[in-house]
Amino acid sequence: MTDPDLVRLVEAVIFASGEPVSERTLAAHLPEGTNLSRLLNELEGLYAGRGISLVRRGQGWAFRTAADLAGRLRIERAEQRRLSRATVETLAIIAYHQPVTRAEIEEVRGVALSKGTLDILFAAGWIRPRGRRATPGRPLTWGTTDGFLDHFGLESISDLPGVKELEAAGLLDPNAAAGAYGNRAFGEGALVDTLPEPDEDGAGGVDACESALDPDDGPS
């Protein structure tokens, strides 16, 4: 049997956080030697079938609206613009090929990447630098974040849908360029969200980030 007070403590820490809480952070609030997995399993069971659920998002845990109720709570509002097709495709390539460099993204898409495309994804918290490739020039690589997983309701990258799943759902045109993404790929409709377009003439952003990130300081 687990200590009810420890279960309540884990519940409080997760509830008080505005983003998924890592197991390392949770363990820091518990006595040494506590079986955190058992506490999380019990807490997950306590919320099973209720209006909110305890879910894993990447390396963290969070309370989220029960999946069967999400549609009834959705509030739709008009936005001026959506992510461009180029931005959607770039996010898909990063998700399925990470860690990936800017040049590799351009190679998959077959066209040059505009300055603002990575900026908008970085600002949204969906991608982050993943260190530098051990090749000439040591180019910066990119990968998705736990915020990406949380936004799209995924537990881990392995939960990304495959090509056949997307085609069956009508989200991927079998003849579209998205088929070049690899064994599994997003279609244009799969990741559309309401964020402003990047400023094609804007300065700074990702280019500034790439130059400021020292090779020895980049995340591994």
N, C-alpha and C positions, 0 to 999 in steps of 0.2 A: 504494500500500500504506500502511496506517496503522501507527503505531508500536505494537507489542504492549504496551509498558509503559504507554502512555496508555490503551489499552483496559482493561488491568488496573486502572489507577487509577480510571477511571470505574466499573468493576465494583465496586471496593472501596467507593467513596463511596455508591453506591446500596445495596449489601448492608448497610452499617453503619447505614443510616437506618431508623427505624421507620415512616416515612411516605414517600410519593412525593417525589422530589427534583427541584426545578425545574432547567431547563436553565441558568438564570443561576447557580445554586449550583454545578452541575457545571463550568461554564466558569471559575468562580473558582479551581478546583483545577488548571486546565490552562494551559499556556503561551499567551501572547497569539497570536491568529491560528490556533489549532487548529480544525480542522473537526470540531466536536462532532457534527454530524448523521452524518458518516461513521463516527465511533467508535460511536455508538449503533446504527447499522445493522449494523455488524460484530458488536457485542456481542449484538444481537438475533438475528442469524444463528447465533452460537455456541450459544445456548440453545434454538434451534428444535428441537422434538421431544424435549426433555429433560423432567425432572420439574418444573422450574420454568421460567417464561418471563419475559422482559423485556417489560413492558407500559407503555403510556402511560396516565396517569390525569390528565385535565385538562391542567394545565401542568407536570406532573411525570412522573417515571419510577420504576418500582418492580419488584421481583421478586415474582412471585406464582405460586402452584401452577398447574401446567398445567390448563387447563379440563377436559380429559378425565379427569383424576384427582381433581378436587375432590370429586366425589360419594363416592369411596371413602375419603376422608380425613375426611369430615364426622362430627363427634361431636354427637349430639343430646342435649339435656338439657332437662328440664322447667323452665319459668319460670312464675312466678305470674301474670303479666299480659302482654298485648301492647299495642301502640299502639292507641289508640282509633280508631274510624272517623273522628272529627273530625280527629285528628292526621294520619292517613294522607291524608285529603283535602286538608288544609292543605299538607302536604309536596308533594303532587302539583301543587297550584295554583302553589306557589312555583317548582317545577321547570319547569313549562311556560309560566309567565307572567313570570318574573323579568326585571328587578327589579320587585317588586310590593309595595304598601303593605298594611298591616293592613286598611284600609277596603276596598281592592280585593279582598282575600281574602274578606272578609265578603260583598261584593257577589256574587262568583262562587258562594259556598256558599249564600247566601240567608239565613244566620243569623249572629248575633253570635259572635265568636271568644272563647272563654274565656281567662282570663288565663294559664293554664298551658300552653296548646297550643304557642305559639311558644317558651316556656321549654324544653320538653322537646327540641324539635328543635335549639335553639341549644346546649343542654348536650351533646347527642349529637355536635355538631360537623358537622351536616348543613346548617345554614343560617348565614348571616352578614349583618350590615348591609351594604348596598350604597350608602350615601349617602342624601341626602334629595331628594325630589321638588321641583322648582322650581314649586310651587303654594302657595296660601295655607296657612299652617301648617307648610309644609315637612315633610311626613310622612316618616318613616323608611321606606326600602325594603329588601326582603330578597331574597336570592338563595341558591342552593346553593353548596356548597364542593367542593373536590377530595376531601375526605373522603366526601362523599355519592357522588361518582362511584366512588371506590375501593370503598366498601361494597357498591354494587350492580353492580360489575363493568363500569362504563361508561368508555369512553375520553373521551367528551365529551358535552355535553348533546344534541347532534344524534343520539346513539345511543339516545335514549329511544324506546320503542316507540310506535307509533301506535294509534289506536282499533281499527282492523281487526285488527291483530296481537294486541291484548289480547282482543278478542272471540273470535278463533280459538283462543286458548290457554285460554279459559274464565275469564279473570281479570276480565272486564268485562261487566256486565249491560247490554245495549243500552238497557234501559228505566230504568237507574239514573241518579241525579243526576250521576254522574261524567261523563256525556255533555256536561254544560254546561261542562266545563273548556276547551273550544276544539276546534281541529282534531285535537289529540292529547291523550289523557288516561290517567291511571292508574285502574285499578279498585281496589277495596278490598284484594284479595289481593296486588296487585303489590308493595306496599311494607311488608307486615306484618313487624314485627321484634319481638324480645323486649326491650322496654325498659319500665320502670315508668311508670305513668300519672302525669301531672302532678297536683300538689296543687291542687285547685280553690280552696282557701282560702289558698294560700301567697301571701306578699308578695314584692315585689322582682322579680327575674328580668328579663324582657323590658321591663316597664314602667320599671324602674329603668335599664335599658340605654338605652331611648329617651330618657329625660330627661337621662342623663349624657352622651350623645354629642353634642358640639357640632356644629352644622351645618357648620362649616368644618373639623372634624376627621374627619368621616365618610369612609369609603373611597369611592373613586370607582368 
